[in-house]
């Protein structure tokens, strides 16, 4: 079952105009990047099921266990950006993303990080730590899509890897939806396990400011701007494919 085939082509590839070689203004370019959110995975039937309260406990647990594979890939992707980036100012800012997910203990300050917060979510939905850590529930299609994203970040120009992170433009909304709907729809989930979503609402906004500034500065010709939209669409397709993979294992109710 492939949900992507049901999407309108214009909606899935909004940047393909090809009408002129004139660069868009920064404002127009940013607007086009934001328009790509129409194909964000918040609109995927599996996510719509989760946020409307129709998911079974098995489907919720399946989503959490599979999404963990994406969570542990994020700092690896960000490390790839750092390894390819010669700009010290960018590296100084970007390294915060790795600390956000892996956690840190520096100068007496400790933060367990987003990956540990996700494991607390897993516990809250009824998964054991071991069964999440050993990846036994990860669907092959999910593994393939996430690995493709890491490989892209390793091999692409670092500016393109940065641009691919701009799906964070749309992330705060999906986190707010979960915080607003899950306690009512899934009272069996310990609310303490939702801490990851609370943290990411503010972190994603901060990350967007950095990623958007780099993207608007570097992709400053029409050809580069069109490429940026292609890169962002690639990342949107990765997230969409994760949900397609979940549908093949857990279905949609």
ZIUR-V572242 format. One record per residue. N is the residue number from 1. OMEGA is omega in radians with two decimals (999 if undefined). NEAR is the number of other C-alpha atoms within 10 Angstrom. D_CENTER is the distance of its C-alpha to the mean C-alpha in Angstrom with 1 decimal. Layout:
((N:OMEGA:NEAR:D_CENTER) (N:OMEGA:NEAR:D_CENTER))
This chain:
((1:-3.11:9:21.9) (2:-3.11:12:19.6) (3:-3.04:15:18.2) (4:-3.10:16:17.2) (5:-3.12:9:20.9) (6:-3.07:7:21.6) (7:3.06:11:19.6) (8:-3.06:10:21.8) (9:3.13:10:21.7) (10:3.14:9:21.9) (11:-3.07:13:18.9) (12:-3.11:19:16.8) (13:-3.00:17:18.2) (14:-3.00:19:19.2) (15:-3.00:21:20.1) (16:3.11:11:22.9) (17:3.10:8:26.0) (18:-3.01:9:28.1) (19:-3.05:6:30.8) (20:3.10:9:31.5) (21:-3.13:10:30.8) (22:3.14:9:30.8) (23:3.00:16:27.8) (24:2.98:17:26.1) (25:3.12:13:26.6) (26:-3.13:16:23.7) (27:-3.14:10:23.6) (28:3.12:11:23.6) (29:3.10:22:21.0) (30:3.12:16:18.6) (31:3.13:12:19.5) (32:3.05:17:18.7) (33:-3.13:24:15.2) (34:3.11:15:14.7) (35:3.13:14:16.5) (36:3.12:22:13.8) (37:3.08:23:12.0) (38:3.11:15:14.7) (39:3.05:21:12.8) (40:-3.03:21:9.4) (41:2.99:24:9.1) (42:-3.12:22:10.6) (43:3.11:14:13.7) (44:-3.13:19:13.6) (45:3.14:18:16.8) (46:3.10:26:15.3) (47:3.09:18:13.1) (48:3.08:15:16.2) (49:3.14:17:18.3) (50:-3.02:23:16.4) (51:3.09:20:16.6) (52:3.09:15:20.1) (53:-3.10:16:21.5) (54:-3.09:16:22.5) (55:3.04:22:20.7) (56:3.06:15:23.1) (57:3.12:14:22.8) (58:3.13:12:22.3) (59:3.09:21:19.4) (60:-3.13:20:17.7) (61:3.11:22:18.4) (62:3.12:22:17.3) (63:-3.11:23:13.8) (64:-3.10:22:13.7) (65:-3.14:28:15.3) (66:3.14:23:13.2) (67:3.09:22:9.8) (68:3.13:20:11.6) (69:3.05:21:11.7) (70:-3.12:19:8.0) (71:-3.09:18:8.5) (72:3.10:18:11.6) (73:-3.04:18:10.3) (74:3.13:20:8.4) (75:3.06:21:11.9) (76:3.07:16:13.4) (77:-3.12:23:11.4) (78:3.05:23:12.4) (79:3.08:20:15.8) (80:3.07:20:16.1) (81:-3.13:25:15.6) (82:-3.07:19:18.3) (83:-3.12:12:20.6) (84:-3.00:17:20.7) (85:3.13:15:21.1) (86:-3.03:11:24.7) (87:-3.06:9:24.2) (88:-3.13:10:25.0) (89:3.09:9:23.8) (90:-3.12:15:20.3) (91:-3.14:17:20.3) (92:3.12:10:21.6) (93:-3.01:11:18.8) (94:-3.09:19:15.9) (95:3.13:15:17.3) (96:-3.13:16:16.4) (97:3.11:19:12.8) (98:3.11:18:14.3) (99:3.13:16:16.6) (100:-3.07:18:14.2) (101:-3.11:22:12.7) (102:-3.06:19:15.9) (103:-3.13:18:18.2) (104:2.98:15:21.6) (105:-3.06:10:25.3) (106:3.08:8:27.0) (107:3.14:6:30.3) (108:3.09:6:30.4) (109:-3.09:7:27.0) (110:3.04:10:24.7) (111:-3.08:14:21.1) (112:3.06:14:19.9) (113:-3.04:18:16.2) (114:3.13:23:12.9) (115:3.09:21:13.6) (116:3.08:17:17.0) (117:3.10:20:15.8) (118:3.09:24:13.8) (119:3.05:22:17.1) (120:3.04:21:18.9) (121:3.12:24:16.9) (122:3.10:25:17.9) (123:-3.11:18:21.4) (124:3.14:18:21.4) (125:3.04:22:20.7) (126:3.09:16:23.4) (127:3.04:17:22.0) (128:3.14:14:23.8) (129:-3.08:13:22.3) (130:-3.07:10:23.8) (131:3.03:12:22.5) (132:-3.10:23:18.9) (133:-3.10:14:19.7) (134:3.00:10:21.6) (135:-3.06:14:18.8) (136:-3.09:11:21.6) (137:-3.03:18:19.5) (138:-3.13:21:16.9) (139:-3.13:20:17.5) (140:-3.13:13:18.4) (141:3.09:17:16.3) (142:3.12:22:13.1) (143:-3.12:17:14.5) (144:-3.11:14:15.4) (145:-3.13:20:12.1) (146:3.12:24:10.3) (147:3.10:17:13.6) (148:3.12:14:13.7) (149:3.11:20:10.6) (150:-3.14:20:12.4) (151:3.07:13:15.6) (152:-3.11:20:14.5) (153:-3.14:24:13.6) (154:-2.97:20:16.9) (155:-3.09:13:19.0) (156:2.96:14:17.9) (157:-3.03:13:19.3) (158:3.12:20:17.5) (159:3.09:19:17.2) (160:3.07:23:15.3) (161:3.06:27:12.8) (162:-3.13:23:12.5) (163:-3.12:26:12.3) (164:-3.14:24:9.4) (165:-3.03:21:7.4) (166:2.90:26:8.6) (167:3.05:21:6.0) (168:3.02:21:6.4) (169:-3.00:20:9.7) (170:-3.04:19:9.0) (171:-3.11:20:7.1) (172:-3.12:18:10.6) (173:-3.12:13:12.1) (174:3.09:18:10.4) (175:3.11:19:11.0) (176:3.11:14:14.5) (177:-3.13:14:15.1) (178:3.13:18:14.6) (179:-3.09:17:16.9) (180:-2.98:12:19.3) (181:-3.04:14:19.7) (182:3.14:18:19.2) (183:3.13:15:22.3) (184:-3.06:12:24.4) (185:-3.07:16:23.3) (186:-3.09:19:22.9) (187:3.13:9:25.5) (188:3.10:13:25.8) (189:3.10:20:22.6) (190:-3.07:15:23.6) (191:3.10:15:22.1) (192:-3.14:11:21.9) (193:-3.12:18:19.0) (194:-3.10:21:16.8) (195:3.13:15:16.8) (196:-3.11:20:13.2) (197:3.13:22:12.3) (198:-3.11:15:15.2) (199:-3.03:16:14.4) (200:3.11:19:10.8) (201:-3.13:17:12.5) (202:-3.13:11:14.6) (203:-3.13:16:12.6) (204:3.11:19:9.9) (205:3.12:15:13.0) (206:-3.13:12:14.6) (207:3.13:19:11.9) (208:-3.13:19:11.9) (209:-3.13:13:15.6) (210:-3.10:15:15.7) (211:3.14:21:13.4) (212:3.13:19:15.1) (213:3.13:13:18.5) (214:-3.10:16:18.2) (215:-3.13:24:17.1) (216:-3.13:18:19.9) (217:-3.03:11:22.3) (218:-3.07:15:21.9) (219:-2.94:21:21.3) (220:2.98:17:24.6) (221:-3.11:15:26.4) (222:3.13:17:26.0) (223:3.11:14:25.3) (224:3.13:15:22.6) (225:3.07:23:21.1) (226:3.09:23:21.1) (227:3.12:17:19.4) (228:3.11:26:16.6) (229:3.07:23:16.1) (230:3.13:20:16.2) (231:3.13:20:13.6) (232:3.11:25:11.1) (233:3.07:24:12.3) (234:-3.14:17:11.8) (235:3.07:24:8.1) (236:3.12:22:8.2) (237:3.07:18:10.7) (238:-3.13:20:8.9) (239:3.10:23:6.6) (240:-3.13:24:10.0) (241:3.07:22:11.9) (242:-3.13:24:10.4) (243:3.03:25:11.9) (244:3.12:22:14.9) (245:3.11:23:15.5) (246:3.13:22:15.6) (247:-3.12:20:18.1) (248:-3.14:13:20.3) (249:-2.97:15:20.7) (250:3.14:18:20.6) (251:3.08:14:21.5) (252:-3.13:17:21.0) (253:999:13:23.6))
